[in-house]
C-alpha cells in the first residue's frame, strides 16, 4: 500500500489572468 504522504506535492494555483494592458 503506497503511503499518501509519499505523494508528490503539486501547487494547485489557478493560472494568472491575462492583463489587457
C-alpha positions in Angstrom: 0.0 0.0 0.0 1.5 3.3 -1.1 1.8 6.0 1.6 -0.3 9.0 0.9 2.4 11.3 2.4 4.8 10.0 -0.2 2.7 11.6 -2.9 4.4 14.4 -4.8 3.0 17.8 -3.6 1.9 20.0 -6.5 0.9 23.6 -6.0 -2.7 23.9 -7.3 -2.8 27.6 -8.3 -5.1 29.0 -10.9 -3.3 30.5 -13.9 -2.7 34.2 -13.8 -5.4 36.2 -15.7 -4.1 37.8 -18.8 -3.8 41.6 -18.4 -5.5 43.5 -21.2 -2.8 46.2 -20.9 
